[in-house]
């Protein structure tokens, strides 16, 4: 299996970096006795996130503006925002984060700490290769909790495989089909950056993510940063 970032993405974001961490042999079962560890991790991430939303006018903070401008460059579903905006908005509203499952909690804490969009997929649920590119339109997509298909729009930037959309509007919303669950054994974790300053944060974030995964799961993940000059990885 490969992770391939297509030319349509690089043509819009030539300075971008897609960081990928592949981890195999996980035990992602929820152990409620570990909830204090993950709650502390999430609380620390939320505290670190405050550095990125210092402007009282939430939408005027740099990280929010950068991603809104990025989303204006391609077709999106109305109201779609980068996943990091949703996390930072919760911080700005003083809302707490509660544990979901170990891998999701770890990547959410890192996403908050560095204000970078982070997502993850169950590698064993992906059919064929995982691509990031422009949708043709109509790729099937069932988000968590949905009963009806919400297919991708033409020219929308999506992660997709041979079965359809895996994540829509970059890292806005993911499909139930490939989402991380307690049964996940192998995973592909992704952090997105669209400029040099974000790319530097993403590299630091990925190193912390790699360390946290190793500390908790005892698994050494494979880390690579995809760019326009090196746009794919074989897992």
GUROMI-37350 format. One record per residue: x negated, y negated, z negated of N, C-alpha, C in turn. Coordinates in steps of 0.02 Angstrom, whole numbers, plus 50000, padded with zeros to 5 digits. Each point is the difference from the previous one (the first is absolute). Layout:
XYZXYZXYZ/...
***
This chain:
499585006050000500424994050000499574993850000/500214995050039499654993750003500444994349975/499684994749975500334993549989499744995450054/500454997350041499814996050058500364993349998/499634994650001500294993350005499954997850073/500584998950030500044998850072499814992850019/499864999150065499784993550026500504994449988/500655001750001500514994749990499914996549933/499795003849949499894997049935499404995350002/499445002450029499394995950001500084993850042/500425000350052500104994150042500344994449960/500425001849951500324995149957499554997949943/499615004749974499594998749940499285002550012/499624996450041499335002450018499515000349941/500124996249947499555000049942500245004849946/500515003850014500315004349949499555005949981/500195002949944499675006149976500535004449969/500025006250020500455004949970499585005049962/500034999749934499605004449957500405006249984/499685005850007500345006449992499625004249948/500375002749952499725004749952500395006650006/499655005350016500315006650006499825004149938/500515002549966499885003949939500365006750006/499655005349981500275006850008499945003849934/500485004549990499995004249940500254996749938/500534995950007500284996349943500495004149960/500074998249937500555002349958500374993749978/500524998250038500354993649990500625000749956/500065005649964500585001149956500014994749945/500604997549987500094995049947499955003349932/499554997649958499945002149931500174994049957/500605000149969500234994049964499554998049943/499595004649976499534998349947499464995250026/499924999850067499504995550030500314993150018/500654999249986500324993650017499654993949970/499765000349937499654994249972499394998050041/499635005050026499424998550041500204996250063/500525002550034500214996850062500344993249987/500374999549946500314993649983499464994849987/499475001949965499454995449987499664998050065/499915004950045499684998650064500414995050040/500665000950002500444995650037500034993049967/500004999849934500014993649965499374996050014/499435003550000499374996650015499994997450072/500275004050046500054997850069500434993850007/500575000049965500454994250003499664993849972/499615000949947499644994349971499484997250049/499645004450032499494997950049500334996750061/500605002250016500364997250057500184992649990/500064997949938500184993049986499504995150031/499385002150009499494995650031500184998250071/500425004050033500164998850070500654996250010/500354998549946500634996450005500014994149951/499474996050004499934994349954500464994250017/500204999550064500464994750021500705001749976/500324995449965500685001349974500505001350056/499884997050058500415001450058499745006550031/500345005549985499755006750017499795000650073/500414997550045499875001050071499394996150025/499764995249961499434996050021499335003049980/500005005449963499375003249983499685003050062/499334999650004499645001850061500185007050024/499995004949955500115006950022500705000950029/500494996449973500695000550027500034996850069/499694994150007500004996650064499655004050054/499435003049983499635003950049500415005750028/500345003649956500385005850024500654997950034/500304994549979500604997750037499814997950070/499434996650007499774998050067499845006250042/499705005049968499845006250036500645003350026/500525000349958500625003250019500374996150055/499834993550007500334996050052499725001650070/499465003950003499675001550064500295006150035/500445003649966500295006050032500725000649980/500365004250036500715001049987500105003449933/500434997449958500135003149935500755000349987/500185004549957500695000249975500114993749959/500574997050005500154993849963499875001049926/499614995549970499865000249929499415004349980/499695003450049499435004349983499404995849978/499695002049946499404996749974499475005349985/499384997849997499475004549980500135002849930/499795006149988500125003149935499684996149943/499444996650014499684996349946500424994049978/500394997150046500444994649980500525002449950/500285005950012500505002749954499705001249931/499395002649997499675001249935499854993549964/499724995150037499834993749968500624996149978/500555000950036500624996649980500245002649933/499935006649990500195002949935499574997049944/499354999250014499564997049950500224992849985/500154996250052500194992949991500654999449961/500435005150004500645000049964499945003049930/499405002249982499905002949933500295006949992/500125003550055500295006749997499455005249990/500145005149960499515005149986499995005450053/499445003750001499935005850044499995006349957/500395004950020500035006349964499725005750042/499715005149969499705005550037500505003550046/499755002150059500405003750050499725007050007/499415000550027499615006249998499264998050002/499555004449978499304997849990499684996450059/500055002950060499654996950057500304993350018/500664999549999500334993750015499824994749947/500005002049937499824995349946499294997350009/499545004450018499314998050009499944995150058/500315001550057499914995450056500394993649990/500565000149964500354993749985499584995649954/499665003049952499594996049955499434996650038/499715003650049499464997150040500274994750048/500585001450029500314995150045500114993449963/500265000449939500114994049959499344996549983/499515003949980499374997249975499644995950053/500065002050064499634996750053500464996450050/500645000149988500504996850044499925002250072/499975006550010499965003050067500565005150008/500295000550060500525005050012499705007050000/500295004449960499755006849995500595004850008/499895005350037500525005150008499705006950004/500435005049995499755006850001500505004850031/499745005150033500425005050031499755007049982/500475004749998499835007049990499715002750066/499355001549999499675002150062500305006350030/500275004449959500285006350025500694999250030/500294994049993500664998750030499944996450067/499394997850017499894996450063499945005150056/500344998850055500015004650056499554997150056/499475003550016499524997350049499544995049968/499854994750036499564994749974500414994349970/499694996249956500314994149971499744993950038/500454996250030499824994250040500264993649966/499654994550011500264993349986500004996450067/500594998050022500054996650064500694997250011/500144998350062500624996750018500545005350015/500584999049971500555004650013500284999150070/500215005550030500364999550063500734998049987/500225001549939500704998749981500385006549997/500385000849946500395006149993499675005649962/499374999049978499685005249960500405001349937/500215006249986500425001449941499654998249935/500404997649953499724997749936500555000449947/499895004049949500465000549944499644997749936/500124993949977499674997749939500285003549939/499654999449944500215003249938500724998249983/500415005149987500694998949979500494998850057/499764999650062500454998550056500335006450026/500614999250023500365005550031500034999350075/499844994050024500044998750072499314998150027/499895001650063499384998350033499954992450008/499404997349988499874992950011499404999550047/500115001350065499445000750047499604993650008/499375000950019499554994350010500234995950060/499814993649999500174995450053499444999850053/500174998650062499474999250051499504994649979/499355001650006499454995449986499884998849925/500355003749958499864999749928499355003849986/499594997649954499405003749981500195005249948/499865006350016500205005549956499435005149994/500015003749945499625006249996500475005550025/499745004550042500445005150028499605006450015/500385005550005499715006450020500445002950055/499935006550013500385003050055500755000549985/500194999349937500715000649981500374993449996/499624994449998500334993549995499614995249957/500344994849976499684994949960499865002749930/499414998449975499795002049933500054994049952/499844994150025500054993949960500144994350049/500514996049985500204994750046499724993249980/499924995650050499754993249989499365000249958/499485003150030499385001349962500195003949937/499854997249942500125003749937500614997449962/500534998550038500604997349968500415005549966/500185005050038500425005349972499825006650031/499985005349958499785006550026500575005050005/499875005150040500505005250012500025005049942/500595002249985500085005249949499645006450020/499965001350065499715006250027499275000949978/499614994749996499285000649987499784996749934/500484997849960499834996449939499635004549950/499634996949956499645003649947500495002349947/499955006449981500435002949948499575003949951/500335002949951499635004249952499705006150034/500295002150056499755005950036499424998550046/499834993650009499454998250045499345002949976/499665003450045499345002849987499444996250036/500154997850061499524996350041500334993450021/499624994549998500304993550014499534995750041/500314995550038499654994750036500214993449970/499534996349972500144993549969499704994550045/500384994750009499804994750047500044993249966/499504995750012500024993049980499894995750062/500434995050010499974995750059499684993349983/499624997450048499714993349996500014997050069/500134993550005500054996950066499494994550012/499574998749951499464995150010499415002049957/499454996450007499385001849966500064999849924/500344995049974500064999349927500415005849972/500555001750034500405005749979499615006550006/499605000550053499625006250011499515001249943/499694994749975499545000749944500375002449938/500594997349987500415002349944500225007250009/500175001750062500235006850015499455005149987/499394998250017499445004649988499905001149925/500024994749961499945000749927500595003949972/500604998750027500595003649977499955007450014/499765001850060499945007050018499495003749957/499464996549983499505003249956500305001349931/500394995249975500325001149935500525005650005/500375000150055500505005250010499665006950003/499465000450035499625006350005499775002249931/499754995349959499765001749934500575002449954/500574996450003500575001949958500275006950019/500025001450065500235006650023499535005449975/499354998750005499515004949977500055001149925/500084994549962500035000649927500615003949978/500584998750032500625003249977500095007050029/499895000750065500145006450033499385004550006/499414997249990499405003950009499865001550073/500234995750045499935000950072499614994350030/499495001650040499614994850034500314998750069/500304994250008500324998450064499504997850053/500205000950063499604997750057500244993150021/499544995250000500174993050012499704997550065/500404996650040499754996950062500394993750013/499674995150031500324993750018500044999550076/500614999850027500114999750072500014992750023/499674998750055499984993350031500115000850075/500024994350034500105000350072499435003750035/499415000149970499435003550029499985007449981/500365001749947500025007049976500715001549979/500455001350048500724999949985500325006649981/499615005449990500325006349981499545004249956/500325004749964499645004649956500325006950008/499595005249999500245006849998499985002449928/500575002349975500045002149929499725006949991/
***
